[in-house]
Amino acid sequence: MLKRVIIILLFLNILLASFIFGYSIARKSYEAGEDSNKPGGSTASPSGDQPAEDTIQEPKNPIKEHIKGMTLEEKIGQMVVVGLDGYTVDEKARKMIEDYKIGGFVLFGRNIKDSGQLLELTNSLKEVNRKNKIPLFISVDEEGGRVTRMPEELKKLPAAGVIGKTGDESYSFEVGRTIAGEIKALGFNMNFAPVLDINSNPKNPVIGDRAFGSEPEVVTRLGVQAMKGIQSEDIIPVVKHFPGHGDTSTDSHVGLPRVDNGLDRLKSFELLPFKKAIENGADAVMVAHILLPEIDPDYPSSLSEIVINDILREDCGFDGVVFTDDITMGAITENYDIGDAAVKSVSAGADIVLVCHGYDREEAVINVLKSAVSKGDIPEERLDESLYRILKLKEKYGLADDRIDSVNIEEINSRIDAVLR
């Protein structure tokens, strides 16, 4: 018995030695192959010739390659989102798509009669754009409460302030998800929401119950969940209005608000919801028309390199898409030439200029931007930075100009009923 055990052990030792020897040979062969692919390693061909050193190439980035093939007109077009008049795609809107290659549209109550008409409008915009290489942003301000653009057939969802009183994060998520579901069914792919402003000034004429509350902690918790709810339906949320519109006493639709808070106050209060949203994957941020003289005495936030680049990009670590608020608002048009404002905003780091009202203004912004690049006032590399962010975002959400055949209003209202309290 002992003799048999010894024989078995000897046999196992032989097998183990063979395995170690074979592994050693294989490993040396593998490492030789690896060395041949390293800089300075052997890359000799069977004939003994050495190939050129530049045969090792970095993999090409499809988005950057696409940008290289774009015309100046196409690049500028992608950096502008516009409004349109009426319920159908008129010749002006068609020209915006076909001639100016604009990046998207924002729709308002003036564009919405009922659900059937609205779906036909979003389908028509996409159909006209199909000949272009890049799908459109189809966007809307759908916050719930008093800021809603949805057709009358749809039931209403609560304002952020109503949600804020509950303090319920899951409720905020579900409302965000439901809003996104209804606008998605009607052909939208982007929502200018949620509002992350802190309603700290009782005299504020524009925010009020659009905010989740007057405390940073409440706005942060519920705002981030609303954002995530919107994202869960593959709708792009654009959080707003950076760096915070809650402490203003002027409506920026009419005039230019001034807030005399310094950077320390912003970092400890207004910026908190935005920073948390960015940490949680915010895709896009809208910058407000607010003058903060303690930070930038010369330009409102939407035109300020200090606010957009230094604070939003550097301090808050945001590398997504930056929108201006609508530059046809009184805060801009009462104080600046709209073309000059657009150039300043892009130079400051904004990726997309929002021009919601007036075809002449939309055309002027596009032409002035083109002229600024041609004259060297805006380097084309500055455009390419924005184009990369914009195209990356469109790719991330799988945007496509596909037609939606019908909308089920009863089903949407059932989903709204399920979330209402």
C-alpha positions as CSV (number, residue, x, y, z in Angstrom):
1,M,0.0,0.0,0.0
2,L,2.8,2.4,1.0
3,K,4.6,1.6,-2.3
4,R,1.5,2.4,-4.3
5,V,1.2,5.8,-2.5
6,I,4.9,6.6,-3.3
7,I,4.4,5.8,-7.0
8,I,1.3,8.0,-7.1
9,L,3.2,10.9,-5.5
10,L,6.1,10.6,-7.9
11,F,3.7,10.6,-10.8
12,L,2.0,13.8,-9.5
13,N,5.3,15.5,-9.1
14,I,6.2,14.7,-12.7
15,L,2.9,16.2,-13.9
16,L,3.4,19.3,-11.7
17,A,6.9,19.8,-13.1
18,S,5.7,19.5,-16.7
19,F,2.9,22.0,-16.0
20,I,5.4,24.6,-14.5
21,F,7.8,24.2,-17.4
22,G,5.0,24.6,-20.0
23,Y,3.6,27.6,-18.2
24,S,7.1,29.2,-18.1
25,I,7.6,28.8,-21.8
26,A,4.1,30.1,-22.6
27,R,4.6,33.1,-20.3
28,K,7.9,34.1,-21.9
29,S,6.3,33.8,-25.4
30,Y,3.4,36.0,-24.2
31,E,5.7,38.6,-22.7
32,A,7.8,38.7,-25.9
33,G,4.6,39.5,-27.9
34,E,3.6,42.2,-25.4
35,D,7.0,43.8,-25.6
36,S,6.6,44.0,-29.4
37,N,3.6,46.2,-28.9
38,K,5.2,48.6,-26.4
39,P,7.1,51.8,-27.3
40,G,10.6,50.7,-28.0
41,G,9.6,47.0,-28.2
42,S,10.4,44.7,-31.1
43,T,8.0,45.2,-34.0
44,A,10.1,43.5,-36.6
45,S,8.3,42.1,-39.6
46,P,9.0,38.6,-40.9
47,S,11.3,40.2,-43.5
48,G,13.3,41.9,-40.7
49,D,12.2,45.4,-41.7
50,Q,11.2,47.9,-39.0
51,P,7.8,49.6,-39.5
52,A,7.5,53.4,-39.0
53,E,7.1,54.5,-35.4
54,D,3.7,56.1,-36.1
55,T,2.0,52.8,-36.8
56,I,0.6,52.8,-33.2
57,Q,-2.4,55.2,-33.3
58,E,-4.8,56.3,-30.6
59,P,-8.4,55.1,-31.3
60,K,-10.5,57.8,-33.1
61,N,-13.2,59.5,-31.1
62,P,-16.4,59.3,-33.3
63,I,-17.8,62.6,-32.0
64,K,-14.6,64.5,-32.5
65,E,-14.3,63.0,-36.0
66,H,-17.9,64.2,-36.7
67,I,-17.0,67.7,-35.5
68,K,-14.0,67.9,-37.8
69,G,-16.4,67.3,-40.8
70,M,-18.9,70.0,-39.8
71,T,-19.2,73.4,-41.5
72,L,-19.1,76.6,-39.5
73,E,-22.8,77.1,-40.1
74,E,-23.6,73.6,-38.7
75,K,-21.5,74.2,-35.6
76,I,-23.1,77.6,-34.8
77,G,-26.6,76.2,-35.5
78,Q,-26.1,73.4,-32.9
79,M,-25.3,76.1,-30.3
80,V,-28.7,77.8,-30.7
81,V,-32.1,76.6,-29.6
82,V,-35.0,78.7,-30.8
83,G,-38.8,79.2,-30.4
84,L,-41.4,79.4,-33.2
85,D,-44.8,81.0,-33.8
86,G,-48.0,79.1,-34.2
87,Y,-49.2,75.5,-34.2
88,T,-47.4,74.3,-37.3
89,V,-43.9,74.3,-38.9
90,D,-44.0,77.6,-40.9
91,E,-41.4,78.7,-43.4
92,K,-39.4,80.5,-40.8
93,A,-39.1,77.4,-38.6
94,R,-38.3,75.4,-41.7
95,K,-35.5,77.8,-42.6
96,M,-34.1,77.6,-39.1
97,I,-33.7,73.8,-39.7
98,E,-32.7,73.7,-43.4
99,D,-30.6,76.7,-43.7
100,Y,-29.2,77.4,-40.2
101,K,-29.1,73.7,-38.9
102,I,-30.2,74.8,-35.5
103,G,-29.8,72.5,-32.5
104,G,-33.3,72.4,-31.3
105,F,-36.6,74.1,-30.5
106,V,-38.4,75.2,-27.3
107,L,-42.2,75.1,-27.4
108,F,-44.6,77.3,-25.4
109,G,-48.3,77.7,-24.8
110,R,-48.6,79.7,-28.0
111,N,-47.6,76.5,-29.9
112,I,-50.0,74.1,-28.1
113,K,-53.7,73.8,-28.9
114,D,-54.3,70.1,-28.0
115,S,-52.5,66.8,-27.8
116,G,-53.1,65.8,-31.4
117,Q,-51.8,69.1,-32.8
118,L,-48.8,69.1,-30.4
119,L,-47.8,65.6,-31.4
120,E,-48.1,66.5,-35.1
121,L,-45.9,69.6,-34.5
122,T,-43.1,67.7,-32.8
123,N,-43.3,65.0,-35.5
124,S,-43.1,67.7,-38.2
125,L,-40.1,69.4,-36.7
126,K,-38.3,66.0,-36.6
127,E,-39.4,65.1,-40.1
128,V,-38.0,68.4,-41.6
129,N,-34.7,67.8,-39.7
130,R,-34.2,64.2,-40.9
131,K,-32.0,65.4,-43.8
132,N,-29.6,66.8,-41.3
133,K,-27.1,64.6,-39.6
134,I,-27.9,65.6,-36.0
135,P,-31.3,65.1,-34.2
136,L,-33.0,68.1,-32.6
137,F,-33.5,68.9,-29.0
138,I,-37.3,69.3,-28.6
139,S,-37.6,71.1,-25.3
140,V,-40.3,72.6,-23.0
141,D,-40.6,74.3,-19.6
142,E,-42.7,71.7,-17.8
143,E,-42.2,72.3,-14.0
144,G,-45.6,71.3,-12.7
145,G,-47.9,73.8,-11.0
146,R,-48.3,77.2,-12.7
147,V,-45.5,76.7,-15.2
148,T,-47.0,74.1,-17.5
149,R,-47.4,74.0,-21.3
150,M,-49.3,70.7,-21.5
151,P,-52.7,70.5,-23.3
152,E,-55.9,70.9,-21.4
153,E,-56.7,67.2,-21.8
154,L,-53.9,66.3,-19.4
155,K,-54.4,66.5,-15.6
156,K,-52.1,68.9,-13.7
157,L,-49.2,67.9,-11.6
158,P,-48.2,69.8,-8.4
159,A,-45.7,72.7,-8.2
160,A,-42.4,72.1,-6.6
161,G,-43.5,74.1,-3.5
162,V,-46.3,71.7,-2.9
163,I,-43.9,68.8,-3.1
164,G,-41.5,70.6,-0.8
165,K,-44.1,70.8,2.0
166,T,-44.3,67.0,2.1
167,G,-40.5,66.6,2.3
168,D,-40.9,63.3,0.5
169,E,-38.0,62.4,-1.8
170,S,-39.9,59.4,-3.4
171,Y,-42.8,61.7,-4.2
172,S,-40.5,64.2,-5.8
173,F,-38.9,61.4,-7.9
174,E,-42.3,60.1,-9.0
175,V,-43.6,63.6,-10.0
176,G,-40.4,64.1,-12.0
177,R,-40.8,60.7,-13.6
178,T,-44.4,61.4,-14.5
179,I,-43.8,64.8,-16.0
180,A,-41.0,63.2,-18.1
181,G,-43.3,60.4,-19.2
182,E,-46.1,62.7,-20.4
183,I,-43.8,65.1,-22.4
184,K,-41.9,62.1,-23.9
185,A,-45.2,60.7,-25.1
186,L,-45.8,64.0,-26.9
187,G,-42.4,64.0,-28.7
188,F,-40.2,66.0,-26.3
189,N,-36.7,64.9,-25.3
190,M,-35.7,67.8,-23.0
191,N,-37.2,69.6,-20.0
192,F,-36.1,72.9,-18.6
193,A,-36.6,71.7,-15.0
194,P,-36.3,71.2,-12.1
195,V,-35.9,74.6,-10.5
196,L,-33.1,74.5,-8.0
197,D,-33.5,78.0,-6.8
198,I,-34.0,78.6,-3.0
199,N,-37.0,80.8,-2.4
200,S,-35.2,82.9,0.2
201,N,-36.7,86.3,-0.6
202,P,-40.4,86.8,0.1
203,K,-40.4,89.7,-2.4
204,N,-39.3,87.5,-5.2
205,P,-41.8,88.0,-8.1
206,V,-40.8,85.1,-10.3
207,I,-39.8,82.1,-8.2
208,G,-42.3,81.5,-5.3
209,D,-43.8,78.0,-5.3
210,R,-41.6,77.1,-8.4
211,A,-39.0,76.4,-5.8
212,F,-39.1,73.3,-3.5
213,G,-38.7,75.6,-0.5
214,S,-36.7,78.3,1.3
215,E,-34.1,76.0,2.9
216,P,-31.1,74.6,1.0
217,E,-31.5,71.2,2.5
218,V,-35.1,70.8,1.3
219,V,-34.4,72.1,-2.2
220,T,-31.3,69.9,-2.5
221,R,-32.9,66.7,-1.5
222,L,-36.1,67.1,-3.5
223,G,-34.5,68.8,-6.5
224,V,-32.0,66.1,-7.0
225,Q,-34.8,63.4,-6.8
226,A,-36.9,65.3,-9.3
227,M,-33.9,65.5,-11.7
228,K,-33.4,61.7,-11.3
229,G,-37.1,61.1,-12.0
230,I,-36.9,63.0,-15.2
231,Q,-33.7,61.2,-16.2
232,S,-35.4,57.8,-15.5
233,E,-37.7,58.3,-18.5
234,D,-34.7,59.2,-20.8
235,I,-35.7,62.9,-20.9
236,I,-32.8,65.4,-20.4
237,P,-33.3,67.6,-17.4
238,V,-31.9,71.1,-17.5
239,V,-31.5,72.3,-13.9
240,K,-32.0,76.1,-13.4
241,H,-31.4,79.0,-12.7
242,F,-27.7,79.0,-11.8
243,P,-26.3,80.4,-9.6
244,G,-29.6,81.0,-7.9
245,H,-32.6,83.2,-8.7
246,G,-34.3,82.9,-5.3
247,D,-33.0,86.1,-3.6
248,T,-34.0,88.5,-6.4
249,S,-36.7,91.2,-6.2
250,T,-36.8,91.8,-10.0
251,D,-38.3,89.6,-12.7
252,S,-35.6,89.0,-15.3
253,H,-38.3,88.7,-17.9
254,V,-38.7,92.5,-17.4
255,G,-35.4,93.9,-16.1
256,L,-32.0,92.8,-14.9
257,P,-32.1,91.5,-11.3
258,R,-29.2,92.6,-9.0
259,V,-28.1,90.4,-6.0
260,D,-25.5,91.8,-3.7
261,N,-24.3,88.4,-2.3
262,G,-20.7,87.5,-2.4
263,L,-19.0,84.2,-3.3
264,D,-18.9,83.0,0.3
265,R,-22.7,83.4,0.6
266,L,-23.2,81.6,-2.7
267,K,-21.1,78.6,-1.7
268,S,-22.8,78.2,1.6
269,F,-26.4,78.7,0.3
270,E,-27.5,79.2,-3.3
271,L,-24.9,76.8,-4.9
272,L,-25.6,73.9,-2.6
273,P,-28.5,72.3,-4.7
274,F,-26.6,72.8,-7.9
275,K,-23.4,71.2,-6.6
276,K,-25.3,68.2,-5.3
277,A,-27.2,67.9,-8.6
278,I,-23.8,68.0,-10.5
279,E,-22.4,65.3,-8.1
280,N,-25.5,63.2,-9.0
281,G,-25.1,63.4,-12.8
282,A,-26.7,66.7,-13.9
283,D,-26.6,66.8,-17.7
284,A,-27.3,70.4,-18.4
285,V,-27.5,73.7,-16.4
286,M,-29.3,76.9,-17.3
287,V,-27.6,80.1,-16.3
288,A,-29.7,83.1,-15.2
289,H,-29.7,86.7,-16.2
290,I,-28.7,88.0,-12.7
291,L,-26.1,90.7,-12.0
292,L,-23.8,89.8,-9.0
293,P,-21.7,92.9,-8.6
294,E,-19.7,91.4,-5.8
295,I,-18.6,88.6,-8.2
296,D,-18.7,90.2,-11.6
297,P,-19.6,93.9,-11.7
298,D,-19.7,94.1,-15.4
299,Y,-21.8,91.3,-16.7
300,P,-24.9,89.2,-15.6
301,S,-24.2,85.6,-14.9
302,S,-25.3,84.4,-18.4
303,L,-22.6,86.5,-20.0
304,S,-20.0,86.2,-17.2
305,E,-16.8,84.1,-17.6
306,I,-16.4,84.3,-13.9
307,V,-19.7,82.7,-13.2
308,I,-19.8,80.2,-16.1
309,N,-16.1,79.1,-16.2
310,D,-14.7,79.9,-12.8
311,I,-17.6,79.0,-10.6
312,L,-19.8,76.5,-12.6
313,R,-17.0,74.7,-14.4
314,E,-14.1,75.0,-12.0
315,D,-15.5,75.3,-8.5
316,C,-18.6,73.1,-9.1
317,G,-16.9,70.7,-11.4
318,F,-19.5,70.8,-14.2
319,D,-18.6,69.5,-17.6
320,G,-22.0,69.2,-19.1
321,V,-24.0,71.5,-21.4
322,V,-24.5,75.1,-20.3
323,F,-27.6,76.9,-21.5
324,T,-28.3,80.6,-21.2
325,D,-31.7,81.6,-20.1
326,D,-33.7,83.1,-22.9
327,I,-31.7,86.1,-24.2
328,T,-34.9,87.8,-25.5
329,M,-35.9,88.5,-21.9
330,G,-35.9,92.1,-20.8
331,A,-32.8,91.6,-18.5
332,I,-30.8,91.3,-21.8
333,T,-32.7,93.3,-24.4
334,E,-33.1,96.3,-22.1
335,N,-29.4,96.5,-21.4
336,Y,-27.5,94.9,-24.4
337,D,-27.6,94.4,-28.1
338,I,-28.8,90.8,-28.4
339,G,-26.1,89.8,-30.9
340,D,-23.4,91.2,-28.7
341,A,-24.9,89.4,-25.7
342,A,-24.8,86.1,-27.6
343,V,-21.1,86.6,-28.5
344,K,-20.2,87.5,-25.0
345,S,-22.1,84.5,-23.6
346,V,-20.4,82.0,-25.9
347,S,-17.0,83.7,-25.2
348,A,-17.7,83.3,-21.5
349,G,-18.3,79.5,-21.9
350,A,-22.0,79.0,-22.6
351,D,-22.7,76.0,-25.0
352,I,-26.2,76.9,-26.1
353,V,-27.8,80.3,-26.5
354,L,-31.6,80.1,-25.9
355,V,-33.5,82.5,-28.2
356,C,-37.2,82.0,-27.6
357,H,-39.0,84.9,-29.2
358,G,-38.8,86.6,-32.6
359,Y,-37.5,85.1,-35.8
360,D,-35.5,88.3,-36.6
361,R,-33.7,88.0,-33.2
362,E,-33.0,84.3,-33.8
363,E,-31.5,85.0,-37.2
364,A,-29.5,88.0,-35.8
365,V,-27.9,85.8,-33.1
366,I,-26.9,83.2,-35.6
367,N,-25.4,85.7,-38.1
368,V,-23.6,87.7,-35.4
369,L,-22.0,84.5,-34.0
370,K,-20.9,83.4,-37.4
371,S,-19.4,86.9,-38.0
372,A,-17.6,86.8,-34.7
373,V,-16.0,83.5,-35.5
374,S,-15.0,84.6,-39.0
375,K,-13.3,87.7,-37.6
376,G,-11.5,85.7,-34.9
377,D,-13.4,87.2,-32.0
378,I,-14.5,83.7,-31.1
379,P,-11.9,80.9,-31.9
380,E,-13.4,78.0,-33.7
381,E,-11.8,75.8,-31.0
382,R,-14.2,77.4,-28.5
383,L,-17.1,76.2,-30.7
384,D,-15.6,72.7,-30.9
385,E,-15.6,72.5,-27.1
386,S,-19.3,73.2,-27.0
387,L,-20.0,70.9,-29.9
388,Y,-18.4,68.0,-28.2
389,R,-20.6,68.5,-25.1
390,I,-23.8,68.9,-27.1
391,L,-23.2,65.9,-29.4
392,K,-22.1,63.8,-26.5
393,L,-25.4,64.6,-24.7
394,K,-27.5,63.9,-27.7
395,E,-25.7,60.5,-28.1
396,K,-26.1,59.7,-24.4
397,Y,-29.8,60.0,-24.5
398,G,-30.1,58.3,-27.9
399,L,-31.9,61.2,-29.6
400,A,-33.4,60.4,-32.9
401,D,-35.9,62.2,-35.2
402,D,-38.3,59.3,-35.0
403,R,-42.0,59.8,-35.5
404,I,-44.5,59.0,-32.7
405,D,-47.7,57.6,-34.2
406,S,-50.1,58.4,-31.4
407,V,-50.5,59.5,-27.9
408,N,-52.7,57.8,-25.2
409,I,-54.1,60.6,-23.1
410,E,-56.1,58.2,-20.9
411,E,-53.0,56.3,-20.0
412,I,-51.1,59.5,-19.2
413,N,-53.9,60.7,-17.0
414,S,-53.9,57.3,-15.2
415,R,-50.2,57.7,-14.4
416,I,-50.9,61.2,-13.1
417,D,-53.7,60.0,-10.9
418,A,-51.4,57.3,-9.5
419,V,-48.9,59.9,-8.3
420,L,-51.3,62.6,-7.1
421,R,-52.0,63.0,-3.4
